[in-house]
């Protein structure tokens, strides 16, 4: 055990040092604090020790927050929304959902032995830690913190519902033993068949769909028996799980070699070992143009081609350049629009089905509390960010070096804003149309007031995010040549949007009040965008 504790300590040091260096890097790029922090801070022992204490607190807080979000969002919130106040079997329902999600889904998707991650690669390939020693420490740390975080989170939820704390901790202990046993089974499958189960997308996806369906079906009119709670209440089954998990844990920590399993998932060619490179490669492939993406003339529409060419020739300067870029890359620019259009259709179908299923359990007033999630939806469904990356990659990289191009940022930014706005408005109108269907189902066609507010809110958000993405692109220019986004202010601005959604849900902001706030913010954004671009683009609109 001494070797395990030493390896856990070394692992923590590696995580803390990495996080501290990122904090220093992040603070150096803040506008006011940044100039006060020199590169010597990386070697300052006392400063890094202080930041190390902050990093440890952040890591513990992040683990606990993740468990709290899981229990509150996946268990407590659905129970509160779709059960009556006098419902007496809430604990039984919570146990069933916990069994399906953590027990069934987590058993297949949450194995650590065969997980591919950057830390495992760094520790074994670069720091030369023995694979068996490292994996034993990882498993000990994983399931110790699993019990700690989930025990605290489930206890806090139990206080709200007046559940028995001792029963809750017992259930978390049983689940910990079950997950340890599943680790052993994952490793056994790999050793016998050479199959890394968590890397099989079909298996993990199918398990997730079945587990989530079984977890939430009791909340619908197609109710099923709460078999999860029944299983966890069988003493003979619980005894077998606890004994099997204990024996499996002992074997994993004392009598298992991990060299072959680790070697199978730490291949240097695996892009999953470097998430940043994987994301950058994915982003580049998404915006790179292929032969089929470039607009090709067709002999069947010569009149249209001649008219289009004449219209382009009649334009001058940046307007002509923008028109040529749009026509040359029309298929590439339309690809994200078509993907989001398909996503909107799927979202609309799912929301309509859910509204039809749960119309007897929830009312429109209960759903209105979560209308701030429309902000998150529009953030994902608008194309401003994607088009800005395309503009950067295919047009602006060679031009940003010229002072005249940066000085004229106001002119070409307005042309691009019109194009992005027209695309986002089309998506916004489609999204507003599909969200109208579940609203009409829940209100039985009587609540037109809420429907009008939702339409205004979505259209306003389409305008807001058209300005938002383009303004951040011109004022901050967060992209590197590899399309990484390491600019701290860019991260802060996008994080504030996510935080505002959480705050709006927590405060239970009225729909019309939220709509009015978004309108005011959008108008302010519109009037401030041009002065900000004129003032800052000349200095910041460069390749990082």
ABEGO torsion letter per residue (X at the ends): XAAAAAAAAAAAAAAAAAAAAAAAAAAAABAAAAAABBAAAAABAAAAAAAAAAAAAAAAAAAAAAAAAAAAAAAAAAAAAABBAABAAAAAAAAAAAAAAAAAAAAAAABAAABBBAAAAAAAAAAGBBAAAAAAAAAAAAAAAAAAAAAAAAAAAAAAAGBBAAAAAAAAAAAAAAAAAAAAAAAAAAAAAGBBAAABAAAAAAAAAAAAAAAAAAABABBBBBAAAAAAABAAAAAAAAAAAAAAAAAAAAABBAAAAAAAAABAABAAABAAAAAAAAAAAAABBBAAABBBBBAABAAAAAAAAAAAAABBEAAAAAAAAAAAAAAAAAAAAAAAAAAAAAAAAAAAAAAAAAAAABBAAAAAAAAAAAAAAAAAABAAAAAAAAAAAAAAAAAAABAAAAAAAAAAAAAAAAAAAAAAAAAAAAAAAAAAAAAAAAAGGABAAAAAAAAAAAAAAAAAAAAAAAAAAAAAGABBAAGBBABAAAAAAAAAAAAAAAAAAAAGBBAAAAAAAAAAAAAAAAAAAAAAAAAAAAAABBBX
